[in-house]
Amino acid sequence: MKEKYQSKINIPNNMEIDWANVRWPNFARDDRSADELVLRWLAGEISKNPALLIPKTVGESRRYPSSR
């Protein structure tokens, strides 16, 4: 899900969101426009705190080490 949000926010290609430091508010679970709310909120957080953008790791993803 985080990748979905990251791909919809206008950030440089060589950067990614430092998800460990994002403080998520409680969004209403039944809100039909929840994605839109989250995207607007996340873009606002990044504009207030550019340190949430960190350089992408080159070569292999942190989540999925490359298989040999």
WOURKA-V538812 format. One record per helix or strand of 3 or more residues. SS is the DSSP state (hx for helix, st for strand). FROM is the first residue (numbers start at 1). LEN is the number of residues. If there is no record, write none. Layout:
BEGIN
SS&FROM&LEN  SS&FROM&LEN
END
This chain:
BEGIN
hx&2&7  st&15&3  hx&19&3  hx&34&15  hx&50&3  st&53&3
END
